[in-house]
Amino acid sequence: MEDTKKALFALVAVAITIGYLWQTNRVITPKEATWNDVLTEAKQGDYRIISTDELWARYEKDPAKMLLVDTRQEWEYRTGHIKSALNFPMEPTWMSRWRNKGALGKFLGPDKERFLVFY
């Protein structure tokens, strides 16, 4: 009976491990966002969409008043990024978002008046 319990326990452990590995390593193709999706999310989050001309004017005027956040993967950031931009990779998977829950708030800091630009 003891051997049966051990075998069952080992089988459950293997099944859990396989399930975890499958869940964390599977390729998920994210839905491609449309411009309407961007506008809808901006409206829901009370964000303001600005033109690249307005962004450039703000950047030239006072770059210290804005935080540029490069959301690409770290290796992409290392290949080149906008001067003064910081890297905060945002993977399009729910597992990544769950792992990083709360990290974005800490990354952005307490200054709620700063102009944020994500790219």
C-alpha positions as CSV (number, residue, x, y, z in Angstrom):
1,M,0.0,0.0,0.0
2,E,2.9,2.4,0.8
3,D,4.4,1.8,-2.6
4,T,1.1,2.6,-4.3
5,K,0.9,5.9,-2.4
6,K,4.5,6.8,-3.4
7,A,3.8,5.9,-7.0
8,L,0.6,8.0,-7.1
9,F,2.3,10.9,-5.5
10,A,5.2,10.7,-8.0
11,L,2.6,10.5,-10.9
12,V,0.8,13.6,-9.6
13,A,4.1,15.5,-9.2
14,V,5.1,14.6,-12.7
15,A,1.7,15.7,-14.1
16,I,1.9,19.1,-12.2
17,T,5.4,19.7,-13.5
18,I,4.5,18.9,-17.1
19,G,1.4,21.1,-16.8
20,Y,3.5,24.0,-15.4
21,L,6.2,23.6,-18.1
22,W,3.6,23.5,-20.9
23,Q,1.8,26.6,-19.5
24,T,4.9,28.7,-19.1
25,N,6.7,27.8,-22.3
26,R,3.9,27.6,-24.9
27,V,3.9,30.1,-27.7
28,I,0.9,32.5,-27.6
29,T,0.2,34.7,-30.5
30,P,-1.2,37.9,-29.1
31,K,-4.2,39.5,-30.8
32,E,-3.0,42.3,-33.0
33,A,-4.2,45.6,-31.7
34,T,-6.0,47.9,-34.1
35,W,-6.1,51.7,-33.9
36,N,-9.6,51.5,-32.6
37,D,-8.4,49.2,-29.8
38,V,-5.8,51.7,-28.8
39,L,-8.4,54.6,-28.8
40,T,-10.8,52.5,-26.8
41,E,-8.2,51.6,-24.2
42,A,-7.0,55.2,-24.0
43,K,-10.6,56.4,-23.4
44,Q,-11.2,53.7,-20.7
45,G,-8.0,54.5,-18.9
46,D,-8.4,58.2,-19.2
47,Y,-5.2,58.5,-21.3
48,R,-4.5,61.2,-23.9
49,I,-3.2,60.3,-27.3
50,I,-0.9,62.9,-28.8
51,S,0.8,63.3,-32.1
52,T,4.5,62.6,-32.7
53,D,5.0,66.4,-33.4
54,E,3.5,67.3,-30.0
55,L,5.7,64.6,-28.3
56,W,8.8,65.9,-30.0
57,A,8.0,69.5,-29.0
58,R,7.5,68.4,-25.3
59,Y,10.7,66.4,-25.5
60,E,12.8,69.3,-26.9
61,K,11.3,71.7,-24.4
62,D,11.9,69.8,-21.2
63,P,12.9,66.1,-21.4
64,A,13.2,65.8,-17.6
65,K,9.4,66.3,-17.3
66,M,8.7,63.1,-19.2
67,L,9.5,59.5,-18.6
68,L,10.1,57.5,-21.8
69,V,9.4,53.8,-21.3
70,D,10.7,51.3,-23.8
71,T,8.4,48.3,-23.5
72,R,10.4,46.0,-25.8
73,Q,12.4,43.0,-24.5
74,E,15.7,43.8,-22.8
75,W,17.8,42.5,-25.7
76,E,15.9,44.8,-28.1
77,Y,16.5,47.7,-25.7
78,R,20.2,47.0,-25.6
79,T,20.4,47.2,-29.5
80,G,19.3,50.8,-29.4
81,H,16.7,53.1,-27.7
82,I,15.7,56.7,-27.4
83,K,18.1,58.7,-25.2
84,S,16.9,58.7,-21.6
85,A,14.4,56.0,-22.1
86,L,14.1,53.3,-19.5
87,N,13.3,49.7,-20.2
88,F,10.3,47.9,-18.8
89,P,9.6,44.8,-20.9
90,M,5.9,44.1,-21.4
91,E,5.3,40.6,-22.7
92,P,1.9,40.0,-24.1
93,T,1.2,36.9,-22.0
94,W,-1.1,36.6,-19.0
95,M,1.6,34.7,-17.1
96,S,4.1,37.5,-17.6
97,R,1.5,40.1,-16.6
98,W,0.7,38.1,-13.5
99,R,4.4,37.7,-12.5
100,N,5.0,41.5,-13.0
101,K,1.8,42.6,-11.2
102,G,2.5,45.7,-9.2
103,A,6.0,46.1,-10.7
104,L,5.0,48.8,-13.1
105,G,3.7,51.0,-10.3
106,K,7.0,50.6,-8.5
107,F,8.9,51.3,-11.7
108,L,7.0,54.5,-12.4
109,G,7.3,55.8,-8.9
110,P,5.0,58.2,-6.9
111,D,5.1,61.2,-9.3
112,K,1.6,61.2,-10.8
113,E,2.2,64.5,-12.6
114,R,5.0,63.2,-14.8
115,F,4.3,62.8,-18.5
116,L,4.6,59.1,-19.4
117,V,5.4,57.8,-22.9
118,F,5.3,54.1,-23.6
119,Y,6.6,52.7,-26.8
